[in-house]
Amino acid sequence: MTTDAAAVPMLEATGVSRSFDVSKPWLQRMLTREGKLLLRAVDDVTFSIARGTTLSLVGESGCGKSTVARLAVGLYAPSQGDIKFEGQPLSAARAQPAMRRRMNMIFQDPFASLNPHWRVRDIVAEPIRAFGLLSSYADIAGRVAALLNQVGLAPADGEKFPHEFSGGQRQRISIARALSSEPEFLVCDEPTSALDVSVQAQILNLMRDLQVRLGLTYLFISHNLAVVRHMSDRLGVMYLGRIVELGPGEAVFRTPRHPYTRLLLEAIPDLDMVGKARTPVGGEVPSPIDPPSGCAFHPRCPLANARCREEKPVHTRVAAPQGEVLVACHAVEEGRDAV
């Protein structure tokens, strides 16, 4: 690979928004004289992911993380903005089988994403057959056995059905299936949220090891900041469809600037904080159908003022020892965020 090719981001999103029509049926709207109702799930999101690195997006349920995940692999088309895969429009890349097989997805619920009527060997082999990577039965069987070994399962497990495995083992099967098309970019949509804490650590360690060995690039989606800390090269915090803070993972963890990021970090269990006062994230995420004016976080923000209620913040560049961070907050811009 040339230096110029390596410099091109694996995935780049610029000003991406996605709205969904949640209107009542046409006839009902005509009778009640109501207009269309749009839900803006993703609002002007911009980020890039360098080859071989991990960008994690975190936030509460309903903030648009999973919509971004589906946009990143072309399952949804953006209502506005552009997404490029290695400098090529994603829509064009998805139209080419050779490009399409280079991206894949690991889903949140491993049991729901596996066909219960298929043996594991057929589940893992499906992308190999679909993309025509191998043709002979012996070659496909050998590849499936190698993939199962790679994720910590035995080749003999290929003869079993998904219901015969634990949750962590099913997620390993999902990872093996995702790797079977030899992808370079994986979107991981909360791949550990349905698992026990000890099993979460095993899956995260496996994914880190696979990334190093295979040179994979990850877009990692999670609602738990503690889960992504050791996975993330860069970290984006989402709130109501927007990225409110984006920067190197350690910069965001060590010196969080946005009030929402600080509140999320305070919610992480920490033995050192036993007996000390902590501020939980109060209130609920507003409806994306009718978002608040100005900064969407202002109804829950301890630093909100009149400007926050009226004016939508833009991203401010903030220096940190680990690298530059982008923060969309009037309090940060005005210097009112000092702890």
Secondary structure, DSSP 8 states (H G I E B T S, - for coil): --HHHHHS-SEEEEEEEEEEE----HHHHHHHT----EEEEEEEEEEEE-TT-EEEEE-STTSSHHHHHHHHTTSS--SEEEEEETTEEHHHHHTSHHHHTTEEEE-S-TTTTS-TTS-HHHHHHHHHHHTTS--SHHHHHHHHHHHHHHTT--GGGGGS-GGGS-HHHHHHHHHHHHHTT--SEEEEESTTTTS-HHHHHHHHHHHHHHHHHHT-EEEEEES-HHHHTTT-SEEEEEETTEEEEEEEHHHHHHS--SHHHHHHHHTS--GGGTTS------S----TTS--SSSTTGGG-TT--HHHHHS---EEEE--TT--EEEE-HHHHHT----
